[in-house]
Amino acid sequence: MVIDTKIILRCLLQDSSTQSPEASRVILEAPKIIITDVVLMECAYVMSLLYKKTHQQIALSLGLFIKRNNVVYEAGLAEYYLGLYVLGSLDLADCYLVAYALKHNETLQTFDKKLQRVYEAERAKVA
């Protein structure tokens, strides 16, 4: 089963008296839940913008969520970009770009100086 951002958010935030219990039930009872990187990024965006959660709170919540036994995601990549996100200097989309480029042994080209610095620092770690 593929679930969307709102199912994850209702479960994690427990902010709806009707939807949160249903979201939790779906997640607890599903034998397999597929989470895409796009959904993880949208969750982070909403948690940051609307719920004023910190990068650390978001990365911890999403990191714990993807570790559930019934959750399937792109292993290695999600942990990497969530780990970069905790550092707080980049948004999650930029963290994803760094992780993707390094995981796939590609060069990241950008005009964003902060993104370039993080990419080069991370690249140096794996070289």
Secondary structure, DSSP 8 states (H G I E B T S, - for coil): -B--HHHHHHHHH---TTHHHHHHHHHHH-S-EE--HHHHHHHHHHHHHTT---HHHHHHHHHHHHTSTTEE--TTHHHHHHHHHHT-SS-HHHHHHHHHHHHTT-----S-HHHHHHHHHHHHHH-
